[in-house]
């Protein structure tokens, strides 16, 4: 099989969908935060916390969906901390976000070492298993690529539709978008800007944590440090690539994942080239795509701008 034929294999796109799933959750979470005017650079640490708490809940005897819920709640808790620091207090969103990442990562490491002091290799759990959607999974090519995934992958795609509906078809979504564009106008309507922004950051952080939980409960079956491996930073770039719109962000996540899945297969058929070259391909192509799209992207006008009640 040559490099061109790989592109037309169902296995490539099935792998791309799997790789894209945690990015979809993380990108949606960051998109919600930024739509409300808050940059959340704590995403990498929040994903790590979600990966650990979800896995640890199942390891301690909880079921898989309870693990997902605990991961979401842990992400929301860090979102609350981030929101309290940057919204009413007006602290630097860049510095606070990086601090959240460092805190979350360090706290995860500490809890892991305390809870499992004698463990030499990461314990395993029984993760989500692929579920073939009746009828749809029998569709040639598309069925095996898209409709034979784990439940969390289906949840990721449903979440895109849900977030898009809420943002563009409901009063709440309009308020979230407006608080990222003109918070003074939102306040004039009697809506508390502080509560709305903090709530958006908490919801967005919950999505990020579920993206982390996907890694330990669907992609793999154990937790190890550095498994998030920069996916949070990629998600931030995908928000820009998608022009702060859920549908475009979904396409961006699948595009990056397809590049990643493709380079893994290229390593097996192309000899004489260091594997590091293939590892960098998805990032190089993503940067080029980001540059192309970012020039036309219209970011929320109140993004990263603190707002205090009564100010104009």
C-alpha positions in Angstrom: 0.0 0.0 0.0 1.4 3.4 -1.0 1.0 6.8 0.6 -1.9 7.8 -1.6 -3.9 4.6 -1.0 -3.7 5.1 2.8 -5.8 8.2 2.6 -8.7 6.1 1.2 -8.7 3.4 3.9 -11.4 3.2 6.5 -8.9 2.3 9.2 -7.1 5.7 8.7 -10.3 7.6 9.3 -11.5 5.4 12.1 -8.2 6.2 13.8 -8.6 9.9 13.0 -12.0 10.0 14.7 -10.5 8.3 17.8 -7.6 10.7 18.0 -9.9 13.7 17.4 -12.3 12.8 20.2 -10.4 14.3 23.1 -9.5 17.3 21.0 -13.2 17.9 20.3 -14.0 18.0 24.0 -11.1 20.2 24.8 -11.7 22.6 21.9 -15.4 22.9 22.8 -14.4 23.7 26.4 -11.9 26.4 25.3 -14.4 27.8 22.8 -17.1 28.3 25.4 -14.6 30.0 27.7 -13.3 32.4 25.0 -16.8 33.1 23.7 -17.5 34.4 27.2 -14.4 36.6 27.1 -12.0 34.4 29.1 -8.9 32.8 27.8 -8.3 29.5 29.7 -4.6 28.5 29.5 -5.3 26.0 32.4 -6.6 23.6 29.8 -3.5 21.3 29.8 -3.7 20.9 33.6 -7.5 20.5 33.6 -7.3 17.7 31.0 -4.7 16.0 33.2 -6.9 16.2 36.3 -9.8 14.9 34.2 -7.7 12.0 33.0 -6.7 11.1 36.5 -10.0 11.6 38.4 -12.0 9.7 35.8 -9.6 6.8 35.7 -9.1 6.7 39.5 -12.9 6.7 40.1 -13.3 3.6 38.0 -10.2 2.0 39.6 -11.7 2.5 43.0 -14.9 0.7 42.0 -17.1 3.3 40.2 -18.6 2.6 36.9 -17.4 4.3 33.7 -20.1 7.0 33.4 -19.6 7.9 37.1 -15.9 8.4 36.2 -16.9 10.7 33.4 -19.1 12.7 35.8 -16.4 13.0 38.4 -13.9 14.1 35.8 -16.3 16.8 34.6 -16.9 18.0 38.2 -13.2 18.1 38.9 -12.7 20.2 35.7 -15.5 22.5 36.8 -13.9 23.0 40.2 -10.7 24.2 38.5 -12.8 26.3 36.2 -14.4 27.9 39.2 -11.0 28.8 40.6 -9.8 30.2 37.4 -13.0 32.2 36.9 -12.8 33.7 40.4 -9.3 34.8 39.9 -9.7 36.4 36.5 -13.3 37.7 36.4 -14.1 39.5 39.7 -10.4 40.0 40.6 -9.3 40.9 37.1 -6.0 39.0 37.3 -4.0 38.3 34.2 -5.7 35.5 32.3 -2.4 34.3 30.8 -0.5 34.1 34.2 -3.5 32.6 36.0 -4.1 30.0 33.3 -0.5 28.8 33.4 -0.7 28.8 37.2 -3.8 26.6 37.0 -2.0 24.2 34.7 0.9 23.9 37.0 -1.3 23.5 40.1 -3.5 20.9 38.5 -0.6 18.9 37.2 1.3 19.0 40.4 -1.8 18.2 42.5 -2.5 15.2 40.3 1.0 13.9 40.7 0.8 14.4 44.5 -2.6 12.6 44.8 -1.4 9.8 42.6 1.7 9.2 44.7 -0.2 9.4 48.0 -3.1 7.2 46.8 -0.8 4.6 45.1 2.5 4.7 46.9 3.5 1.1 46.1 2.5 1.1 42.5 5.4 0.6 40.0 3.4 0.4 36.8 0.0 2.2 36.1 -2.9 -0.1 37.1 -5.4 -0.9 34.4 -9.2 -0.6 34.2 -11.8 -1.9 31.9 -12.4 1.1 29.5 -15.3 1.9 27.2 -15.5 -0.6 24.4 -16.4 0.2 20.8 -20.1 0.1 20.1 -21.3 -0.5 16.6 -24.4 1.6 15.9 -27.1 -0.7 14.4 -27.6 -0.3 10.6 -25.3 2.6 10.3 -22.2 0.5 11.1 -23.0 -1.6 8.1 -22.6 1.3 5.7 -19.5 0.7 3.5 -16.4 2.7 4.6 -18.4 5.3 6.6 -19.8 2.6 8.9 -16.5 1.2 10.1 -14.9 4.6 10.3 -17.5 6.6 12.1 -20.1 4.2 13.6 -17.9 1.7 15.3 -16.5 3.9 18.1 -16.7 4.1 21.8 -19.6 5.9 23.5 -17.4 8.9 24.5 -16.7 9.5 20.8 -20.4 9.6 20.0 -20.8 12.0 23.0 -18.1 14.2 21.6 -20.0 14.6 18.3 -23.3 15.1 20.1 -21.7 17.8 22.3 -20.7 19.8 19.2 -24.3 19.9 18.0 -25.5 20.7 21.6 -23.0 23.5 22.1 -23.8 25.0 18.6 -27.5 24.9 19.4 -27.1 26.5 22.8 -24.8 29.2 21.5 -26.8 30.2 18.4 -30.4 29.2 19.1 -31.0 30.0 22.8 -31.1 33.2 24.9 -28.4 31.8 27.1 -26.1 31.3 24.1 -26.8 34.8 23.0 -25.9 36.1 26.4 -22.7 34.1 26.5 -21.7 35.4 23.0 -22.5 39.0 23.9 -20.6 38.9 27.2 -17.5 38.1 25.1 -18.3 40.9 22.7 -19.9 43.7 24.8 -20.3 42.9 28.5 -21.7 46.4 29.2 -24.7 45.6 26.9 -25.3 42.4 28.8 -25.2 44.2 32.1 -27.7 46.8 30.8 -30.1 43.9 30.3 -29.9 43.0 34.0 -27.6 40.0 33.6 -24.8 39.5 36.0 -21.6 39.5 33.8 -19.5 38.0 36.6 -21.8 35.0 37.2 -22.2 34.4 33.4 -18.5 34.4 32.7 -17.6 32.2 35.7 -20.4 29.8 34.7 -19.1 29.6 31.2 -15.6 28.9 32.4 -16.8 26.2 34.7 -18.8 24.5 31.9 -15.9 24.9 29.4 -13.5 23.4 32.0 -15.8 20.5 32.5 -15.6 19.7 28.8 -11.8 19.9 28.9 -11.7 17.4 31.8 -13.9 15.0 29.9 -11.5 15.3 27.0 -8.7 14.2 29.4 -10.9 11.4 30.8 -11.3 10.1 27.2 -7.6 9.3 27.2 -7.7 7.0 30.3 -11.2 5.6 29.9 -11.6 5.2 26.1 -8.3 5.6 24.2 -6.2 3.7 26.9 -7.0 1.8 30.1 -4.6 3.4 32.6 -3.2 6.8 33.7 0.4 7.9 33.2 1.9 11.3 33.5 2.3 13.5 30.4 -0.3 11.5 28.6 -2.2 14.7 27.6 1.0 15.6 25.7 0.2 19.1 24.5 -3.4 18.3 23.4 -4.6 21.3 25.4 -2.4 23.7 23.5 -3.6 22.2 20.2 -7.2 22.8 21.3 -6.5 26.5 21.8 -5.1 26.7 18.3 -8.1 24.8 17.0 -10.5 27.4 18.5 -8.8 30.1 16.4 -8.7 27.8 13.4 -12.5 27.3 13.8 -13.1 31.0 14.1 -14.8 30.4 17.5 -17.5 28.3 15.8 -18.2 24.7 17.0 -18.7 23.2 13.5 -15.5 24.6 12.1 -13.6 23.6 15.3 -14.8 20.0 14.8 -13.4 20.0 11.3 -10.1 21.4 12.5 -9.9 18.6 15.2 -10.6 15.9 12.6 -8.0 17.5 10.2 -5.3 17.5 12.8 -6.2 13.9 13.9 -6.1 12.8 10.3 -2.6 14.2 9.9 -1.5 12.4 13.0 -3.0 9.1 12.0 -1.5 9.5 8.6 2.0 10.1 9.8 1.9 6.9 12.0 1.1 4.9 8.8 3.8 6.7 6.8 6.4 5.6 9.3 5.7 2.0 8.3 6.0 2.3 4.6 8.7 5.0 4.1 12.2 4.0 5.0 15.4 6.1 5.5 13.7 9.1 7.1 14.0 9.7 10.8 10.7 9.1 12.6 10.8 12.6 14.2 10.1 14.0 10.7 6.8 12.2 10.6 6.0 13.2 14.2 6.3 16.9 13.3 4.1 16.7 10.2 0.7 17.1 11.9 2.0 20.2 13.8 3.6 21.8 10.7 0.5 21.3 8.6 -1.7 22.5 11.4 0.4 25.7 11.8 0.0 26.4 8.1 -3.7 25.8 8.2 -4.0 28.0 11.3 -2.1 30.8 9.6 -4.4 30.6 6.7 -7.6 30.6 8.7 -6.5 33.0 11.5 -6.1 35.9 9.0 -9.9 35.8 8.5 -10.9 34.9 12.0 -13.0 37.4 14.0 -12.2 36.9 17.7 -14.6 38.0 20.5 -13.9 41.7 21.0 -13.9 41.5 24.8 -11.6 38.5 25.0 -9.1 38.8 27.8 -10.5 42.3 28.8 -11.5 42.5 32.5 -14.9 44.0 33.2 -16.1 45.6 36.4 -19.7 46.4 37.0 -20.6 50.0 36.2 -17.6 50.6 33.9 -18.1 51.7 30.3 
